[in-house]
Amino acid sequence: MADISEVYSLGLLSNSGEKVSSFAAQLKVSKWAQSWIMVEGKTYLVKAELFDKDANSILLTNNLEFASHFDKKYLQLLESNSIRSEYIVKVVTHQHSEPLPAHKTVISASLSQIKTKQLKKYVVDSNKIKDEKEITITSPVKIVHPTPSVLLPYLKSKGGKFIPEMWHMKALGGSGSYNWKTSDPSVAKTGEMAVVRSAGVGITTLRVSDVNNEFNYATIEVEVAPVHHLSWLEHRLEVQAQTQTGVLSAIAVDSRGRKFTNCTAIPLRYELKGESAKITGANHTSWK
């Protein structure tokens, strides 16, 4: 089984009814899945093979014919080759607001007949020359984030020591267990706890994949940029004298005016002018 979603959409497949067309060769499939896990909305090539009693592969000829069975509730047959040894299926997408738990189905293939022009026909016991696999179907892995990318500040203390900023990420779908990895650890690093940390100025890609299916993954861009200046989130704050507390929040901005996703590692110092208010917190300004 192989995920061919991208290459199949290019329309490069030619299906000949006169010979055994190799879908795998035409689509240049070089990597087959190690586990039978499919993802909703994806397209897959499934291939049946014959082996002798010593586990040697048998060449498939156009006088063979295979039969397959799968649940149409989960899989849609798009096409098969002339002897039905290779077929392309698309996993049905079920509409739901939240990713559903993984569910299972069974797919099977058998040798149904050997065609011949001789008077003596070959008798094939399709109950013996068959195989079946249990398929696990999951929803696509996706990253849950309020913005299309993550922007973290590049910080240094007065002594020149680098101060890393971090941001917690969240993913849904798949098996629920994930591997997190960045394409360039010199820009941002991550680990098993779904936390991305700044490391150096630049842009990298954060990838999260299902631990049980590396082909089920999602990505998001992570950028680390120097801090240009600070800005207030609130332009104006009014509170009733001696009765209420108001909070002013400061946020760091880069040279392009973009607000950082998180800037809590930035050491801030507040200065208040006037006698009608006082500062009561280290990380925020309260007016009383």
Sequence and secondary structure as in RCSB ss.txt:
>XXXX:A:sequence
MADISEVYSLGLLSNSGEKVSSFAAQLKVSKWAQSWIMVEGKTYLVKAELFDKDANSILLTNNLEFASHFDKKYL
QLLESNSIRSEYIVKVVTHQHSEPLPAHKTVISASLSQIKTKQLKKYVVDSNKIKDEKEITITSPVKIVHPTPSV
LLPYLKSKGGKFIPEMWHMKALGGSGSYNWKTSDPSVAKTGEMAVVRSAGVGITTLRVSDVNNEFNYATIEVEVA
PVHHLSWLEHRLEVQAQTQTGVLSAIAVDSRGRKFTNCTAIPLRYELKGESAKITGANHTSWK
>XXXX:A:secstr
 EE HHHHTTT     SSS   HHHHTT     SS EEETT EEEEE  EE TT  EE   TTEEEEEE  TTTE
EEEEE TTSSEEEEEE     SS    EEEEEEEEEEEE  SSSS     TTTSEEEEEEEEE   EE  SSSEE
EEEEEE TTS EE  EEE  EESTTS EEEEES TTTEEE TTSEEEE SSEEEEEEEEETTEEEEEEEEEEEEE
E  EEEES S     TTT  EEE EEEE TTS B S  TTS       SSS     SSSEEE 
